[in-house]
Amino acid sequence: MGLDLSSVQYIVFDEADRLFEMGFAAQLAEILYALPASRQTLLFSATLPKSLVEFARAGLQDPKLIRLDAESKISPDLKSAYFVVKSGDRDGALLHILDNVIKMPVGETEAAKKAKENAANNTKKRKRGEGSHKDGPVEQSTIIFAATKHRVEYLSSLLRAAGYPVSYGESSLPACSVVAC
C-alpha cells in the first residue's frame, strides 16, 4: 500500500471482463483511486458485461468504446506474433527475438538522456515548454506479458542486464503483470 503511483501515465487492464467475473471490481476501483487523474486507462475485454460498462462510466473520464469486429480492422502498424518455445529455452528465445526479429535498440532512450541533462542543468532557468518531453513509444516498443510478479521482476532484470530500457508494472492480479521495453 506504500507504493508511490504518482508517476503512472498509463494503466492497462487486460481481460477486464474476467477480472469482474472473478470479483475484483473493488480492487480495480481502489487501484484507479490511487492513480493520478491525468493517467490514461485502457480496458481490454472480449465481452462487454453490464458491470464493466458501469465501472467505465463511473471510474473513467470520457471513456471511448472501440470495437474490433468485421467492420473494423486492427491497425496495420500493430505487429503481433506467437511463438511456441520449450520452457527451458524461453529466456534465450526472448532475447533472440528482441535482438534479431524486433531489432530492439539497447541503451538509454533519448528521453532518459534528456531527463538527465535537464536534471544536471536544473539550476538554469527553463524556457516555457522546455523539459516537458515524455518518453513515448518507438517503432520497436514491445509489451511482454507474464503470469506472475516474480516472472515480471525476473524478466525486467534479465532485459536490463542485456541493455534494454525497461519499465514494468506488477499487480496481485496476474492479468495485469507486464514488462515493456
Helices and strands as residue ranges (DSSP letters): E 10-13, H 16-21, H 25-34, E 40-43, H 50-59, G 87-89, H 90-96, I 97-101, H 110-120, E 143-145, H 149-161, E 167-169, G 174-176, E 178-180
